[in-house]
Amino acid sequence: MPFPRPLPIVLVATALAGLLSGCIPMLIGAGATTGVAAAEERGMGGSIDDLKIRTEINQKWFDRDVEMYRKVTLNISEGRVLLTGVVPTEKNRNDAAELVWQVAGVREVYNEIVVRGDDEPGGSGANDLWIQQKLKARLLGDGEIRNINFVVDVCDSVVYVLGIAQNEAEMERVIAHGRDLNGVRRVVSHIRLKTDPRRTGG
């Protein structure tokens, strides 16, 4: 009986990162994943396309520089890619974005990566995680927000939100929740309205 082929190392690393980081969705059962994807505004097809883009970007980063793969956080919504994290040089920052643009299906890149040397003071990872979890809980508990359509990331006490809002009111509620949390320095919104013609290439 032949042994099964091992998974590519980058896929194993991606799975582990998902379990260890709040910035990458946790891996759950296939049935649940399907249900979540279908309920999202981007739909099942958009979710699959974004997953393919994520996999290819991770592979490119991993092949170029393991530190890039480790230090830069990646989130995607309908081909719009949000990059966060901390790297030591401007070249590292630019290289990460350049590789993203090489992947088919990428429509926009929001490069929010921070450049900071190892000896320079930075924010607290524990505080960032606290802010992220508090904001996720607020969005989940707000009946006027479809939280499934938003991704929240936090770096150096700055909140980044990527996703699709049903209308202006929902978008403003999401942003307001972020601004209302203690310790948040600012909120950067990359939210797009459901009716935005750019979603369909218009």
N, C-alpha and C positions, 0 to 999 in steps of 0.2 A: 504494500500500500504506500503510494508516494506521500511524502510530507508536503503540507501546504507551503506555498511560497511566502516568504516573510514580507510584511508590509514595507513600502519605501520608508526610509528613516524620517523624511520630512513629514509624512503623514502621521507617523507615531508621535513625533515632536509636536505636531499641531494638536493632536488629541490630548496630550499631556498639558499643553499650554491652556487648552480650553478648560481643563479641570482645575488648573491652578490659578488662573487669572480671571478677574471679574470683567476684563475688557473683551473677552471672547466668549460667545454663548456656550453654556455648559452642554456637553453631549448627553442626549436623552434618547429614549427608545425610538425606533424608526417610525412607529405609528404615531407617536406624539409629535415627532418632528414634522411629519406630513400634515397633521392637523394644524399645527402652528403656522406652517408655510402657507397653507391654503387660506387661513384667516387673515394673513397680512395683506396690506393694501397692494404690495407689489405682486402678490399671487404666487402660485407654485412655480410658474415658469421663471419669474424674476428671482425667486429664492434660489432656484437651481443654477441660474446664470451667475448670481453673486457668489455662490459656493465654488463654482468652477474658477471664477476670477480669483477668489481668495486662495485657492489651492495653488494656482499658477504663480501668484505673487509670492507666496511663502516659499515655493520652490526656487524662484529666482533669488530671493534674499538669502536663502540657506546656501545656495550654490556660490553666491558672491562673497558672503561674509556671515558667519554664524552669529557674530555680535549684533549685526544689523537685524537679523531675524529675532534675536532675543530682546533687543532694546526698543524696537519700534512696534507699536500696537496698530492693528489694522481693523477697520470696520467698513462695511460696504452697504449701500442702499441703491438699488437700481443702477449699478455701474458707477455710482459716485463713491469715491474712496476717501475715507478720512484717516489720516496718519497722525498719530500722537506718540509721545515717548520722549526720551532724552538721549542725545548722542553727543560725543565729545567735539566734533568738528562740523563746520558748515558743509564740507565735502560729503561727510556721512549723510547729512540731511538731504542734500541734493541727489546723491546716488540712490537713496531709498526711493525718492519720488520718480527719478528717471527710470528705474526698473519697473515701477508700477505702470508707467505709460507704455511700456513695451508689451503689455498684456492685452490681448484682444477683448473688446467689450468694455474697457474702461472709458468712461465718458467725461469724468471730472476728477481732479485730485485736490483735496484740501490738505495742504502740507502744514500741519500744526506742530511739527516736531520741534522740540526745544534744543538749542545747542548750549551745552554746559560742560566744562571740564570736570574731571573726577575730583579735583581739589576745591571746586566751587560749591558753596552751600546751595542746597535745593530744598524742595518741599518734602513733606513726610508722606511716604507711601501708605502708612496706616491711616493718616488723615484723609488722603485721597480716596481710599477704599471706603471709609466711613461715609464720606460725602456721596459717593456713588451709590452705596446701598440705601442711604436715606432717601435720595432722590428717586431711585427705582421704586421704593416702597410708596412714596407719595404719588407717583404716576399710576401705580397699580391701584391705589386706593381712591383715586379721583374718577368718579363715574362719568365725568364729561371728557375724559381722555382715553383714547384707544392706545394704551401703553405698548401694545404689541408692535406698533409701527415705529417705535423710537428706540434708538441705541444711545446709551449714556456712557461717556468716558470722562475721566478726571485725571488731570496731570498738573502738579504744582498748584493745587487748589483752584484751578480753572476748569469749569465744566464745559464739555463739548457735547452737543446734541445733534444727532444725525437721524433723519427719518422723514415721514410723510404725514402732514397734518390734514384733517378733514376741512378745516377752515382757519381763518385768522384767529378766531377766538380760542380754538384749541391750541394753536401754536403759541399764543401769548400766555395761556395757562401753563404750558410746559416750561417756558422760559421763566415765568414768575416763580414757579416752584423751585427752580434752581437758584434764583437770586435770593430767595427767602431763607436759604439754609446758612447756618453759622459757619464761618470759615471760608466761604466761597468768595474768591477775589473778583471773578467775572464769569459771565456765561456767553459762550460762543455758539451761535445757532447756525446749523447747516440744515435746517428744516425746510422742506419744500412742500408747497400746498398741493393737495390732491388734484386741483384743477390747473396746475401750472402746465402750460403747453410743452415745456421742455421735457416733461416726463415721457412724451411720445415722440420726441425729436422735432416738435414744432417750434 
